[in-house]
């Protein structure tokens, strides 16, 4: 089991390093001897999960990993169901639309449909983000039991990403109450200056929140308005109806 743990940890670490890693760097990250790191890498290389750059000698994930992930992604029923609605919504609002799910105590950007002006900013699929400072994270927190939300937020490292990031527990819990009342969440420059985020819940037949539909926009006088919020809510409800 120790080898399996090391192999999985190696894949996780390499997935975050676009330029790859040397044996010594990976050995330090895994906190194991270089000889043990070599054995892990050899096993992964023999099975075509990692590759080594002939010039730099650095290791990185192979295309086999991406192929597997791509296959899983296409087969994911939630993505397959939501994507047509996401594409249509992008056409209407001219902003990227993101599908988020909860993973442990964080959220993951499961899928994203970019708009034609995506060069302004990019939402990365697969990114893990905290609950406290994201519009989708607050959706999940708002619709779970208050004591559960409080516990998760209390344990999280609540950093001020910008001067506007809400980190105080009282302020966050009041925010969650408001989200439940209005049915959507707005983040105003809390993750990045000049960027706003809006999110609405996607529910199953029991009314449980299983995903969140979100969009991001460059802040301006007209960036967040009733029309934008209403369109996002309508599409989140349509996806929910399909799931139900």
Secondary structure as a PSIPRED ss2 file (coil, helix, strand):
# PSIPRED VFORMAT (PSIPRED V4.0)

   1 X C   1.000  0.000  0.000
   2 X H   0.000  1.000  0.000
   3 X H   0.000  1.000  0.000
   4 X H   0.000  1.000  0.000
   5 X H   0.000  1.000  0.000
   6 X H   0.000  1.000  0.000
   7 X H   0.000  1.000  0.000
   8 X H   0.000  1.000  0.000
   9 X H   0.000  1.000  0.000
  10 X H   0.000  1.000  0.000
  11 X H   0.000  1.000  0.000
  12 X H   0.000  1.000  0.000
  13 X H   0.000  1.000  0.000
  14 X H   0.000  1.000  0.000
  15 X C   1.000  0.000  0.000
  16 X C   1.000  0.000  0.000
  17 X C   1.000  0.000  0.000
  18 X C   1.000  0.000  0.000
  19 X C   1.000  0.000  0.000
  20 X C   1.000  0.000  0.000
  21 X E   0.000  0.000  1.000
  22 X C   1.000  0.000  0.000
  23 X H   0.000  1.000  0.000
  24 X H   0.000  1.000  0.000
  25 X H   0.000  1.000  0.000
  26 X H   0.000  1.000  0.000
  27 X H   0.000  1.000  0.000
  28 X H   0.000  1.000  0.000
  29 X H   0.000  1.000  0.000
  30 X H   0.000  1.000  0.000
  31 X C   1.000  0.000  0.000
  32 X C   1.000  0.000  0.000
  33 X C   1.000  0.000  0.000
  34 X H   0.000  1.000  0.000
  35 X H   0.000  1.000  0.000
  36 X H   0.000  1.000  0.000
  37 X H   0.000  1.000  0.000
  38 X H   0.000  1.000  0.000
  39 X H   0.000  1.000  0.000
  40 X H   0.000  1.000  0.000
  41 X H   0.000  1.000  0.000
  42 X H   0.000  1.000  0.000
  43 X H   0.000  1.000  0.000
  44 X H   0.000  1.000  0.000
  45 X H   0.000  1.000  0.000
  46 X H   0.000  1.000  0.000
  47 X C   1.000  0.000  0.000
  48 X C   1.000  0.000  0.000
  49 X C   1.000  0.000  0.000
  50 X E   0.000  0.000  1.000
  51 X E   0.000  0.000  1.000
  52 X E   0.000  0.000  1.000
  53 X C   1.000  0.000  0.000
  54 X C   1.000  0.000  0.000
  55 X C   1.000  0.000  0.000
  56 X C   1.000  0.000  0.000
  57 X C   1.000  0.000  0.000
  58 X C   1.000  0.000  0.000
  59 X E   0.000  0.000  1.000
  60 X E   0.000  0.000  1.000
  61 X E   0.000  0.000  1.000
  62 X C   1.000  0.000  0.000
  63 X H   0.000  1.000  0.000
  64 X H   0.000  1.000  0.000
  65 X H   0.000  1.000  0.000
  66 X H   0.000  1.000  0.000
  67 X H   0.000  1.000  0.000
  68 X H   0.000  1.000  0.000
  69 X H   0.000  1.000  0.000
  70 X H   0.000  1.000  0.000
  71 X H   0.000  1.000  0.000
  72 X H   0.000  1.000  0.000
  73 X H   0.000  1.000  0.000
  74 X H   0.000  1.000  0.000
  75 X H   0.000  1.000  0.000
  76 X C   1.000  0.000  0.000
  77 X H   0.000  1.000  0.000
  78 X H   0.000  1.000  0.000
  79 X H   0.000  1.000  0.000
  80 X H   0.000  1.000  0.000
  81 X H   0.000  1.000  0.000
  82 X H   0.000  1.000  0.000
  83 X H   0.000  1.000  0.000
  84 X H   0.000  1.000  0.000
  85 X H   0.000  1.000  0.000
  86 X H   0.000  1.000  0.000
  87 X H   0.000  1.000  0.000
  88 X H   0.000  1.000  0.000
  89 X H   0.000  1.000  0.000
  90 X H   0.000  1.000  0.000
  91 X H   0.000  1.000  0.000
  92 X H   0.000  1.000  0.000
  93 X H   0.000  1.000  0.000
  94 X C   1.000  0.000  0.000
  95 X C   1.000  0.000  0.000
  96 X C   1.000  0.000  0.000
  97 X E   0.000  0.000  1.000
  98 X E   0.000  0.000  1.000
  99 X E   0.000  0.000  1.000
 100 X E   0.000  0.000  1.000
 101 X E   0.000  0.000  1.000
 102 X E   0.000  0.000  1.000
 103 X E   0.000  0.000  1.000
 104 X C   1.000  0.000  0.000
 105 X C   1.000  0.000  0.000
 106 X E   0.000  0.000  1.000
 107 X E   0.000  0.000  1.000
 108 X E   0.000  0.000  1.000
 109 X E   0.000  0.000  1.000
 110 X E   0.000  0.000  1.000
 111 X E   0.000  0.000  1.000
 112 X E   0.000  0.000  1.000
 113 X E   0.000  0.000  1.000
 114 X C   1.000  0.000  0.000
 115 X C   1.000  0.000  0.000
 116 X C   1.000  0.000  0.000
 117 X C   1.000  0.000  0.000
 118 X H   0.000  1.000  0.000
 119 X H   0.000  1.000  0.000
 120 X H   0.000  1.000  0.000
 121 X C   1.000  0.000  0.000
 122 X C   1.000  0.000  0.000
 123 X C   1.000  0.000  0.000
 124 X C   1.000  0.000  0.000
 125 X C   1.000  0.000  0.000
 126 X C   1.000  0.000  0.000
 127 X C   1.000  0.000  0.000
 128 X E   0.000  0.000  1.000
 129 X E   0.000  0.000  1.000
 130 X E   0.000  0.000  1.000
 131 X C   1.000  0.000  0.000
 132 X C   1.000  0.000  0.000
 133 X C   1.000  0.000  0.000
 134 X C   1.000  0.000  0.000
 135 X H   0.000  1.000  0.000
 136 X H   0.000  1.000  0.000
 137 X H   0.000  1.000  0.000
 138 X H   0.000  1.000  0.000
 139 X H   0.000  1.000  0.000
 140 X H   0.000  1.000  0.000
 141 X H   0.000  1.000  0.000
 142 X H   0.000  1.000  0.000
 143 X C   1.000  0.000  0.000
 144 X C   1.000  0.000  0.000
 145 X C   1.000  0.000  0.000
 146 X H   0.000  1.000  0.000
 147 X H   0.000  1.000  0.000
 148 X H   0.000  1.000  0.000
 149 X H   0.000  1.000  0.000
 150 X H   0.000  1.000  0.000
 151 X H   0.000  1.000  0.000
 152 X H   0.000  1.000  0.000
 153 X H   0.000  1.000  0.000
 154 X H   0.000  1.000  0.000
 155 X H   0.000  1.000  0.000
 156 X C   1.000  0.000  0.000
 157 X C   1.000  0.000  0.000
 158 X C   1.000  0.000  0.000
 159 X C   1.000  0.000  0.000
 160 X C   1.000  0.000  0.000
 161 X C   1.000  0.000  0.000
 162 X C   1.000  0.000  0.000
 163 X C   1.000  0.000  0.000
 164 X C   1.000  0.000  0.000
 165 X C   1.000  0.000  0.000
 166 X C   1.000  0.000  0.000
 167 X C   1.000  0.000  0.000
 168 X C   1.000  0.000  0.000
 169 X H   0.000  1.000  0.000
 170 X H   0.000  1.000  0.000
 171 X H   0.000  1.000  0.000
 172 X H   0.000  1.000  0.000
 173 X H   0.000  1.000  0.000
 174 X H   0.000  1.000  0.000
 175 X H   0.000  1.000  0.000
 176 X H   0.000  1.000  0.000
 177 X H   0.000  1.000  0.000
 178 X H   0.000  1.000  0.000
 179 X H   0.000  1.000  0.000
 180 X H   0.000  1.000  0.000
 181 X H   0.000  1.000  0.000
 182 X H   0.000  1.000  0.000
 183 X C   1.000  0.000  0.000
 184 X C   1.000  0.000  0.000
 185 X E   0.000  0.000  1.000
 186 X E   0.000  0.000  1.000
 187 X E   0.000  0.000  1.000
 188 X E   0.000  0.000  1.000
 189 X C   1.000  0.000  0.000
 190 X C   1.000  0.000  0.000
 191 X C   1.000  0.000  0.000
 192 X C   1.000  0.000  0.000
 193 X C   1.000  0.000  0.000
 194 X C   1.000  0.000  0.000
 195 X E   0.000  0.000  1.000
 196 X E   0.000  0.000  1.000
 197 X E   0.000  0.000  1.000
 198 X E   0.000  0.000  1.000
 199 X E   0.000  0.000  1.000
 200 X E   0.000  0.000  1.000
 201 X E   0.000  0.000  1.000
 202 X E   0.000  0.000  1.000
 203 X E   0.000  0.000  1.000
 204 X C   1.000  0.000  0.000
 205 X C   1.000  0.000  0.000
 206 X C   1.000  0.000  0.000
 207 X C   1.000  0.000  0.000
 208 X C   1.000  0.000  0.000
 209 X E   0.000  0.000  1.000
 210 X E   0.000  0.000  1.000
 211 X E   0.000  0.000  1.000
 212 X E   0.000  0.000  1.000
 213 X E   0.000  0.000  1.000
 214 X E   0.000  0.000  1.000
 215 X E   0.000  0.000  1.000
 216 X E   0.000  0.000  1.000
 217 X E   0.000  0.000  1.000
 218 X E   0.000  0.000  1.000
 219 X C   1.000  0.000  0.000
 220 X C   1.000  0.000  0.000
 221 X C   1.000  0.000  0.000
 222 X C   1.000  0.000  0.000
 223 X C   1.000  0.000  0.000
 224 X C   1.000  0.000  0.000
 225 X C   1.000  0.000  0.000
 226 X H   0.000  1.000  0.000
 227 X H   0.000  1.000  0.000
 228 X H   0.000  1.000  0.000
 229 X H   0.000  1.000  0.000
 230 X H   0.000  1.000  0.000
 231 X H   0.000  1.000  0.000
 232 X H   0.000  1.000  0.000
 233 X H   0.000  1.000  0.000
 234 X H   0.000  1.000  0.000
 235 X H   0.000  1.000  0.000
 236 X H   0.000  1.000  0.000
 237 X H   0.000  1.000  0.000
 238 X H   0.000  1.000  0.000
 239 X H   0.000  1.000  0.000
 240 X H   0.000  1.000  0.000
 241 X H   0.000  1.000  0.000
 242 X H   0.000  1.000  0.000
 243 X H   0.000  1.000  0.000
 244 X C   1.000  0.000  0.000
